[in-house]
Amino acid sequence: MSKLYFRYGAMNSGKSTHLMQVAYNYEERGMKVIIIKPRIDNKGGDTLVSRLGVNRQVDLLISDQDNIFKIINRYMKVNNKIDCILVDEVQFLKELQIDQLFEIAVKINIPIICYGLRTDFKRNGFEGSTRLLLLAHSIEEMKTICACGRKAIFNGRKINNKFVFEGEQIAIDDEDNVEYESLCGECYYKYKEN
């Protein structure tokens, strides 16, 4: 039986870059990798965009209503074997879609490695991440640091270069002057209380 993996980290912890490295490692050995990205993450369109400047074409863009289990079954009928499925920005998937990823790993025996955020800018869990924390066979934190040098665990949202703590859960960076910054707990409260 294959496993469902969840690799999470604050913004700028290298999640997308690591995903592309894993894809390269599989492909270098002649193996077939499928890269999935939620359609709601419109940054880069159908391309993964790393802050290091590395880009990679996505194989499947997934909408909220898509059944990933059925999509992968159809894909395999046309393209045969899949050796690994990699999911970027997994926090944007729905709970049921995480269940479908788990089902793929267990029933179809394809390892699935998911990358994403654990919490939003208000420190609330995303639907996809929360479900993964309950179902994943393996959970790994990808670490990064706050500007102060301490370990970053939160994602601060900035609009017009000012931290904000209210608003919709999902706002993609590079849109409407939105950007994100990794923060430690101390800096999170420092900015929130100012």
Backbone hydrogen bonds in HBPLUS format (Angstrom, degrees):
<---DONOR---> <-ACCEPTOR-->    atom                        ^
c    i                          cat <-CA-CA->   ^        H-A-AA   ^      H-
h    n   atom  resd res      DA  || num        DHA   H-A  angle D-A-AA Bond
n    s   type  num  typ     dist DA aas  dist angle  dist       angle   num
A0112-ILE N   A0003-LYS O   3.07 MM 109  6.48 166.1  2.09 160.9 164.6     1
A0137-HIS N   A0004-LEU O   2.82 MM 133  5.41 136.5  2.00 142.6 156.6     2
A0138-SER N   A0004-LEU O   3.41 MM 134  6.73 154.3  2.48 149.8 150.9     3
A0005-TYR N   A0112-ILE O   2.78 MM 107  6.08 170.5  1.79 168.8 171.9     4
A0114-CYS N   A0005-TYR O   2.90 MM 109  5.86 163.3  1.92 135.9 141.6     5
A0006-PHE N   A0138-SER O   2.86 MM 132  6.25 154.4  1.93 157.8 166.5     6
A0140-GLU N   A0006-PHE O   2.86 MM 134  6.28 160.2  1.90 159.5 163.8     7
A0007-ARG N   A0114-CYS O   2.78 MM 107  6.03 171.9  1.79 166.3 168.9     8
A0116-GLY N   A0007-ARG O   3.21 MM 109  6.69 148.9  2.31 147.1 151.6     9
A0008-TYR N   A0140-GLU O   2.96 MM 132  6.42 145.5  2.08 156.5 166.9    10
A0142-MET N   A0008-TYR O   2.63 MM 134  5.79 160.4  1.66 159.4 163.1    11
A0009-GLY N   A0116-GLY O   3.28 MM 107  6.70 140.9  2.45 146.4 156.4    12
A0018-HIS N   A0014-GLY O   2.89 MM   4  5.93 156.7  1.94 147.2 153.9    13
A0019-LEU N   A0015-LYS O   2.92 MM   4  6.19 156.8  1.98 150.7 157.4    14
A0020-MET N   A0016-SER O   3.05 MM   4  6.31 160.0  2.09 147.9 152.2    15
A0021-GLN N   A0017-THR O   3.03 MM   4  6.32 145.6  2.15 143.0 152.9    16
A0022-VAL N   A0018-HIS O   2.91 MM   4  6.23 156.6  1.97 153.9 159.7    17
A0023-ALA N   A0019-LEU O   2.95 MM   4  6.27 160.7  1.99 152.1 157.4    18
A0024-TYR N   A0020-MET O   2.98 MM   4  6.16 158.4  2.03 141.9 147.7    19
A0025-ASN N   A0021-GLN O   2.94 MM   4  6.21 157.0  1.99 148.2 154.2    20
A0026-TYR N   A0022-VAL O   3.05 MM   4  6.37 160.5  2.09 155.3 159.1    21
A0027-GLU N   A0023-ALA O   2.96 MM   4  6.17 171.9  1.96 156.9 159.4    22
A0028-GLU N   A0024-TYR O   2.80 MM   4  5.89 150.8  1.88 151.3 159.2    23
A0029-ARG N   A0026-TYR O   3.04 MM   3  5.40 141.9  2.19 105.0 115.9    24
A0031-MET N   A0026-TYR O   3.08 MM   5  5.23 159.4  2.12 139.4 136.3    25
A0030-GLY N   A0027-GLU O   2.90 MM   3  4.91 159.1  1.95 111.3 112.5    26
A0083-ASP N   A0032-LYS O   2.79 MM  51  5.22 149.4  1.88 139.7 150.2    27
A0034-ILE N   A0084-CYS O   3.04 MM  50  6.51 155.8  2.10 155.1 162.9    28
A0086-LEU N   A0034-ILE O   2.83 MM  52  6.18 168.1  1.84 167.3 171.3    29
A0059-ASP N   A0035-ILE O   2.94 MM  24  5.20 140.7  2.09 131.6 144.0    30
A0060-LEU N   A0035-ILE O   3.08 MM  25  6.45 156.8  2.14 158.1 160.3    31
A0036-ILE N   A0086-LEU O   2.78 MM  50  6.14 162.8  1.81 163.0 168.9    32
A0088-ASP N   A0036-ILE O   2.99 MM  52  6.38 164.1  2.01 167.8 167.0    33
A0037-LYS N   A0060-LEU O   3.03 MM  23  6.47 152.6  2.11 163.0 169.7    34
A0062-ILE N   A0037-LYS O   2.95 MM  25  6.15 157.4  2.00 141.1 148.0    35
A0041-ASP N   A0038-PRO O   3.13 MM   3  5.80 153.1  2.21 116.3 122.9    36
A0039-ARG N   A0062-ILE O   2.70 MM  23  5.22 171.3  1.71 136.2 137.3    37
A0042-ASN N   A0040-ILE O   2.98 MM   2  5.58 121.4  2.34 109.4  92.8    38
A0045-GLY N   A0042-ASN O   3.06 MM   3  4.92 167.5  2.07 114.1 116.3    39
A0047-THR N   A0044-GLY O   3.03 MM   3  5.06 135.2  2.24 111.2 124.3    40
A0058-VAL N   A0046-ASP O   2.88 MM  12  5.45 162.1  1.92 154.3 148.3    41
A0048-LEU N   A0056-ARG O   2.67 MM   8  5.08 167.2  1.68 160.5 158.8    42
A0056-ARG N   A0048-LEU O   3.13 MM   8  5.08 145.4  2.25 134.8 139.9    43
A0050-SER N   A0054-VAL O   2.95 MM   4  5.24 155.4  2.01 162.1 168.5    44
A0053-GLY N   A0050-SER O   2.91 MM   3  5.42 163.6  1.94 116.4 120.9    45
A0066-ASP N   A0063-SER O   3.13 MM   3  5.38 155.8  2.19 110.3 117.7    46
A0071-ILE N   A0067-ASN O   3.04 MM   4  6.30 159.2  2.08 151.9 158.5    47
A0072-ILE N   A0068-ILE O   2.92 MM   4  6.06 162.8  1.95 153.1 156.4    48
A0073-ASN N   A0069-PHE O   3.06 MM   4  6.28 157.9  2.11 145.7 152.1    49
A0074-ARG N   A0070-LYS O   2.97 MM   4  6.20 164.2  1.99 152.3 155.8    50
A0075-TYR N   A0071-ILE O   2.90 MM   4  6.07 159.1  1.95 146.8 153.4    51
A0076-MET N   A0072-ILE O   2.91 MM   4  6.09 159.2  1.95 151.3 155.9    52
A0077-LYS N   A0073-ASN O   3.18 MM   4  6.45 143.8  2.32 143.2 152.4    53
A0078-VAL N   A0075-TYR O   3.17 MM   3  5.44 132.0  2.42 101.5 113.4    54
A0079-ASN N   A0075-TYR O   2.79 MM   4  5.91 167.1  1.81 159.3 163.8    55
A0080-ASN N   A0076-MET O   2.77 MM   4  4.53 127.6  2.04 129.7 130.1    56
A0085-ILE N   A0111-PRO O   2.96 MM  26  6.36 162.6  2.00 158.8 164.4    57
A0113-ILE N   A0085-ILE O   2.91 MM  28  6.39 156.1  1.96 162.8 168.9    58
A0087-VAL N   A0113-ILE O   2.94 MM  26  6.28 161.6  1.97 150.0 152.9    59
A0115-TYR N   A0087-VAL O   2.80 MM  28  6.05 154.3  1.86 162.1 170.2    60
A0092-PHE N   A0089-GLU O   3.17 MM   3  6.17 170.3  2.18 128.5 130.3    61
A0090-VAL N   A0115-TYR O   2.99 MM  25  5.87 168.3  2.00 150.1 149.4    62
A0093-LEU N   A0090-VAL O   3.00 MM   3  5.53 167.9  2.02 119.7 123.7    63
A0097-GLN N   A0094-LYS O   2.98 MM   3  5.18 122.3  2.32 100.7 115.8    64
A0098-ILE N   A0094-LYS O   3.10 MM   4  6.54 143.8  2.23 149.8 160.3    65
A0098-ILE N   A0095-GLU O   3.09 MM   3  5.19 124.8  2.41  98.0 112.0    66
A0099-ASP N   A0095-GLU O   3.05 MM   4  6.46 154.8  2.12 149.8 156.9    67
A0100-GLN N   A0096-LEU O   2.98 MM   4  6.30 144.4  2.10 139.5 149.5    68
A0101-LEU N   A0097-GLN O   2.97 MM   4  6.30 147.1  2.08 140.9 149.1    69
A0102-PHE N   A0098-ILE O   2.98 MM   4  6.30 159.0  2.03 151.7 157.1    70
A0103-GLU N   A0099-ASP O   2.94 MM   4  6.21 153.6  2.01 144.6 152.1    71
A0104-ILE N   A0100-GLN O   2.93 MM   4  6.21 150.4  2.02 146.0 153.5    72
A0105-ALA N   A0101-LEU O   3.02 MM   4  6.34 164.1  2.05 153.4 156.7    73
A0106-VAL N   A0102-PHE O   3.00 MM   4  6.25 160.8  2.04 151.9 157.0    74
A0107-LYS N   A0103-GLU O   2.74 MM   4  5.63 163.8  1.77 151.8 156.9    75
A0108-ILE N   A0104-ILE O   2.95 MM   4  5.04 141.5  2.10 123.7 135.8    76
A0120-ASP N   A0124-ASN O   2.75 MM   4  5.44 153.1  1.82 151.9 159.5    77
A0123-ARG N   A0120-ASP O   3.05 MM   3  5.19 162.9  2.08 112.8 116.0    78
A0130-THR N   A0126-PHE O   2.87 MM   4  5.93 165.1  1.89 158.2 162.5    79
A0131-ARG N   A0127-GLU O   3.18 MM   4  6.37 161.3  2.22 147.6 152.0    80
A0132-LEU N   A0128-GLY O   3.01 MM   4  6.23 155.3  2.07 145.5 152.9    81
A0133-LEU N   A0129-SER O   2.90 MM   4  6.16 153.5  1.97 152.7 159.1    82
A0134-LEU N   A0131-ARG O   3.04 MM   3  5.21 137.2  2.23  99.6 111.8    83
A0135-LEU N   A0131-ARG O   2.99 MM   4  6.27 144.3  2.12 147.2 158.0    84
A0136-ALA N   A0132-LEU O   2.84 MM   4  5.21 166.9  1.86 143.3 147.3    85
A0152-ALA N   A0144-THR O   2.96 MM   8  5.68 170.6  1.97 133.8 136.7    86
A0146-CYS N   A0150-ARG O   2.76 MM   4  5.49 169.0  1.78 170.3 174.3    87
A0149-GLY N   A0146-CYS O   2.94 MM   3  5.31 159.7  1.98 113.1 119.9    88
A0153-ILE N   A0183-LEU O   2.92 MM  30  6.15 146.1  2.03 140.7 140.1    89
A0154-PHE N   A0183-LEU O   2.92 MM  29  5.07 170.4  1.93 161.5 160.5    90
A0183-LEU N   A0154-PHE O   2.90 MM  29  5.07 164.9  1.92 134.7 137.0    91
A0156-GLY N   A0181-GLU O   2.74 MM  25  5.06 162.2  1.77 161.4 156.5    92
A0181-GLU N   A0156-GLY O   2.84 MM  25  5.06 150.2  1.93 142.9 151.7    93
A0164-VAL N   A0157-ARG O   2.86 MM   7  5.80 155.8  1.92 157.9 159.8    94
A0158-LYS N   A0179-GLU O   2.75 MM  21  5.20 167.5  1.76 163.3 161.1    95
A0179-GLU N   A0158-LYS O   2.91 MM  21  5.20 153.6  1.98 148.9 154.5    96
A0159-ILE N   A0162-LYS O   2.91 MM   3  5.37 157.9  1.96 146.6 143.7    97
A0162-LYS N   A0159-ILE O   3.13 MM   3  5.37 152.0  2.22 106.6 114.6    98
A0160-ASN N   A0177-ASN O   3.16 MM  17  5.45 156.1  2.22 140.7 146.6    99
A0174-ASP N   A0178-VAL O   2.93 MM   4  5.70 156.0  1.99 167.8 159.9   100
A0178-VAL N   A0175-GLU O   2.93 MM   3  5.60 148.5  2.03 122.7 131.0   101
A0188-TYR N   A0184-CYS O   2.99 MM   4  6.13 153.6  2.07 150.0 158.1   102
A0189-TYR N   A0185-GLY O   3.18 MM   4  6.46 165.3  2.21 152.0 153.6   103
A0190-LYS N   A0186-GLU O   2.98 MM   4  6.19 151.1  2.07 142.6 151.8   104
A0191-TYR N   A0187-CYS O   2.96 MM   4  6.13 166.2  1.97 154.8 155.7   105
A0192-LYS N   A0188-TYR O   2.94 MM   4  6.09 154.8  2.00 146.1 154.3   106
A0193-GLU N   A0189-TYR O   2.91 MM   4  5.86 154.8  1.97 147.9 152.3   107
A0194-ASN N   A0191-TYR O   3.41 MM   3  5.35 152.3  2.49  96.7 104.4   108
